[in-house]
Amino acid sequence: MSMNCSFCEKSIPVGRGLISVKSDGAISYYCTSKCERNAKIRMAKKVKWTALYRKRKSERLAKTNKKS
């Protein structure tokens, strides 16, 4: 059973990564400490190396190509 990183959405192999539990009970999984640090100060959709950014960018490009 592999999990996905809560920030960059990469697959995390079993026995790797970090798990963060907030006081309200929310659980976040991170593949690296880089993702953990960035999740605290940045939005994933604005960071170019995340899957969420690439997904939104391709949606915007498809929408602009459709209009033309």
N, C-alpha and C positions, 0 to 999 in steps of 0.2 A: 504494500500500500504506500504509494508516494503522495505527497501533499504538494500544493502550489504555494509559492511565496506570496504573501499578502501584498507586497509592494510591486515586484516586477513580474509576477505570475510565472516564473520559471518553476519547473518541476524539482522537488527536493527529494533525493533518495532517502531511503530509510536509514536512520542513524546519523543523519547530517542536519545542519541548519540550527536555528534558534527558535524557541517558543517563548512568546511574551504573553503574560496574562495581566490584564488591567484590573483595577479594583472593582470595576463594574461587571467583571466576569468575561469580558470580550477576549478571545484568544486570537493572537496573530502569529503566523509562521513566517520566518525569514530565512532565505537561503544563505545570506552572508551578513556580517556586521555592517557592511556598506548599505544594504537595504534597510536594516534596522535603524541606522542613524538617519538616513534620508526620509524614512517614513515619519519621523518625528518632526521634521522641519520643512518637508516639501510635499507637493501633491504629485502623485504618480503620473497623472495625465499631462504634466508639464515637463517631465524629465525624459529626454530623448531616447534613452536606452531601455525604457520599460515597454512592455508589450501593450499596455493601455495607450501610451502615446502613439505607437505605430498604428494601432487599430483606429484611433480617432483621426489620425492624419490620413489614412487611406479612405475613411468615410468622407472626410472633407474633400479630398481629391475627386472621389467618385461623384459627389454632389456637384462640384463645380464643372466637371466634365459633362454631367447630365444636362446642366443648364445651357452649355454651349452648343 
